[in-house]
Amino acid sequence: MNALHTPARLALLLFVAFAISFAQSPSHAAAPQQAKDTILKATDISGRIFPTTVFLRGQTTTVEMDNVGGVRYADGPLVLAALVDSSGYASQVREKYQAYLIAEVPIEIGGQTLKSGAYGFGFLDNNKFAVMDVGANDVLQTTSKRDAEIRRPVPLQFVAGEEAGGYRLYHGRDYVEFHRVK
C-alpha cells in the first residue's frame, strides 16, 4: 500500500518545489525597493556633513547651520548649500557672496554645467544668480526666478522641481533650478 502513495507524494513534492521556485522568480517576487533621492533640511545636516566654517577668497567665515539644506542622490553623492556670514568681505565680494555650495557631482543650472566642487554664490538684483570659485572668480551666471506662490518662504531651502530629478534652490522667494549632469 505504501508503494501506491509514493507517486502521489512525489507529485506533491514536485508541485510544492515548482510553486516555491515560481514565487521566487524575479518577475513574480516582490520588487526590491528603489533607492530615491532625498531632500535634506537643516535638521538632517550636521557639522559632519557640512562644515561650520568655509573658505572663500582668502578668508574663512561661519555657516548659518539653521539655513542649510541639500539633496542626497540615490547613489550617495550630495549637493549642499548654506547661508554664510559674509560681513568681513569687501563689498564687491559680499554683494555676490550670500551662501556656500558644495556639489559632489556636476550639476546643471540655467543650461550651464557647474563641475563638482565648493563655491560661493548669491542671488543678485534683477533676477541674477552668480556662482564664484573659492578665489571669488565668477564661474557661472544665470537668471533666477521669483516664486510669488511659495507659501512659506525661508532664507534657504531645496524643493523638488517640476521634472523628475530636478530641484529648486530657494533663497526666500528667489530660486534657480538644477539637475545632476549624467
C-alpha positions as CSV (number, residue, x, y, z in Angstrom):
1,M,0.0,0.0,0.0
2,N,2.9,2.3,0.7
3,A,4.0,1.9,-2.9
4,L,0.7,3.4,-4.1
5,H,1.2,6.6,-2.1
6,T,4.8,7.2,-3.3
7,P,3.8,8.6,-6.8
8,A,1.3,10.9,-5.1
9,R,3.9,12.1,-2.6
10,L,6.4,12.7,-5.4
11,A,3.9,14.7,-7.4
12,L,3.0,16.8,-4.3
13,L,6.7,17.4,-3.6
14,L,7.3,18.5,-7.3
15,F,4.3,20.8,-7.1
16,V,5.5,22.4,-3.9
17,A,9.0,22.8,-5.3
18,F,7.6,24.4,-8.5
19,A,5.4,26.7,-6.5
20,I,8.3,27.9,-4.4
21,S,10.5,28.4,-7.4
22,F,7.8,30.3,-9.3
23,A,7.2,32.6,-6.3
24,Q,10.9,33.4,-6.0
25,S,11.4,34.2,-9.7
26,P,12.2,37.8,-10.5
27,S,9.1,38.5,-12.4
28,H,6.8,37.3,-9.6
29,A,8.8,38.2,-6.4
30,A,8.2,41.4,-4.6
31,A,10.1,44.2,-6.4
32,P,13.1,45.4,-4.4
33,Q,12.6,48.9,-3.0
34,Q,14.3,51.5,-5.3
35,A,16.6,54.0,-3.6
36,K,15.3,57.5,-4.1
37,D,16.9,61.0,-4.0
38,T,16.3,62.7,-0.6
39,I,15.9,66.4,0.0
40,L,17.8,67.3,3.2
41,K,16.8,70.0,5.6
42,A,18.9,71.7,8.3
43,T,17.8,69.1,10.9
44,D,19.2,66.3,8.6
45,I,22.6,68.0,8.3
46,S,25.3,68.3,10.9
47,G,28.8,69.6,11.1
48,R,29.9,66.2,9.9
49,I,28.2,66.7,6.6
50,F,28.6,70.4,6.1
51,P,31.5,72.3,7.7
52,T,30.6,75.0,10.3
53,T,33.2,77.4,8.7
54,V,34.0,77.7,5.0
55,F,36.8,79.3,2.9
56,L,36.4,81.8,0.1
57,R,38.8,84.5,-1.2
58,G,41.5,84.1,1.5
59,Q,39.2,84.0,4.5
60,T,37.0,81.7,6.5
61,T,33.5,82.6,7.6
62,T,30.9,80.9,9.7
63,V,27.9,79.0,8.3
64,E,24.4,79.6,9.4
65,M,23.7,76.0,10.3
66,D,19.9,76.8,10.7
67,N,19.9,77.8,7.0
68,V,21.5,74.7,5.3
69,G,19.9,72.1,3.0
70,G,20.6,69.9,0.1
71,V,19.9,66.8,-1.9
72,R,21.3,63.3,-1.4
73,Y,21.1,61.4,-4.6
74,A,20.0,57.8,-4.5
75,D,23.6,56.5,-5.2
76,G,25.0,58.7,-2.4
77,P,26.5,62.0,-3.7
78,L,25.4,65.2,-2.1
79,V,24.6,68.8,-3.3
80,L,24.5,71.0,-0.2
81,A,24.2,74.8,0.4
82,A,24.2,77.1,3.4
83,L,23.9,80.8,4.1
84,V,27.1,82.3,5.4
85,D,28.2,85.4,7.4
86,S,30.0,87.4,4.7
87,S,30.3,90.6,6.7
88,G,34.1,90.5,6.8
89,Y,34.4,90.6,3.0
90,A,35.0,93.5,0.7
91,S,31.8,95.0,-0.7
92,Q,32.3,93.7,-4.3
93,V,32.6,90.1,-2.9
94,R,29.9,90.5,-0.2
95,E,27.4,91.6,-2.8
96,K,27.6,88.2,-4.6
97,Y,28.6,86.0,-1.7
98,Q,25.5,85.1,0.4
99,A,25.9,81.3,0.6
100,Y,28.2,78.4,0.1
101,L,27.6,75.4,-2.2
102,I,29.2,72.0,-2.1
103,A,28.5,69.7,-5.1
104,E,29.9,66.2,-5.1
105,V,28.7,65.7,-8.7
106,P,28.4,68.1,-11.7
107,I,25.1,69.9,-11.8
108,E,23.4,72.0,-14.5
109,I,22.0,75.4,-13.6
110,G,20.3,77.5,-16.2
111,G,21.7,75.4,-19.0
112,Q,25.3,75.7,-17.7
113,T,27.3,72.9,-16.1
114,L,28.9,73.5,-12.8
115,K,31.7,71.0,-12.0
116,S,31.8,69.2,-8.7
117,G,33.5,71.4,-6.0
118,A,32.9,74.1,-3.4
119,Y,31.6,77.6,-4.4
120,G,30.3,80.8,-3.1
121,F,27.0,82.0,-4.6
122,G,24.4,84.7,-4.4
123,F,21.0,85.8,-5.7
124,L,21.5,89.3,-7.1
125,D,19.3,92.2,-8.1
126,N,17.5,92.0,-11.4
127,N,16.9,88.2,-11.2
128,K,20.6,87.2,-11.4
129,F,22.2,84.2,-9.8
130,A,26.0,84.2,-9.6
131,V,28.4,81.4,-8.6
132,M,32.1,82.0,-7.7
133,D,35.0,79.7,-7.2
134,V,36.9,79.8,-3.9
135,G,39.1,82.6,-5.3
136,A,35.9,84.7,-5.8
137,N,36.1,84.5,-9.6
138,D,32.8,84.2,-11.4
139,V,32.3,80.8,-12.9
140,L,28.6,80.9,-13.7
141,Q,25.9,83.5,-14.0
142,T,22.3,82.8,-15.0
143,T,18.8,84.2,-14.5
144,S,16.9,83.4,-11.3
145,K,13.2,83.2,-11.0
146,R,10.8,84.6,-8.4
147,D,8.1,82.4,-6.9
148,A,5.2,84.5,-5.6
149,E,3.2,81.4,-4.9
150,I,5.5,79.8,-2.3
151,R,3.6,79.5,0.9
152,R,6.3,79.8,3.5
153,P,9.5,81.3,2.1
154,V,12.5,80.7,4.3
155,P,16.1,82.0,3.9
156,L,17.3,78.9,2.2
157,Q,15.7,75.6,1.1
158,F,15.7,72.9,-1.5
159,V,12.5,71.6,-3.0
160,A,11.7,69.1,-5.8
161,G,11.4,70.6,-9.2
162,E,8.6,70.0,-11.7
163,E,10.7,67.4,-13.7
164,A,11.9,64.2,-12.2
165,G,15.5,64.6,-10.9
166,G,15.2,68.4,-10.9
167,Y,15.4,70.5,-7.8
168,R,15.0,74.1,-6.9
169,L,17.4,76.0,-4.7
170,Y,15.5,78.8,-3.0
171,H,16.7,82.0,-1.2
172,G,13.4,83.4,0.1
173,R,11.2,83.6,-2.9
174,D,14.0,83.6,-5.5
175,Y,15.2,80.3,-6.9
176,V,17.2,78.5,-9.6
177,E,16.5,75.0,-10.9
178,F,19.3,72.5,-11.2
179,H,19.7,68.8,-12.0
180,R,22.5,66.4,-11.9
181,V,24.6,66.0,-15.1
182,K,24.6,62.4,-16.1
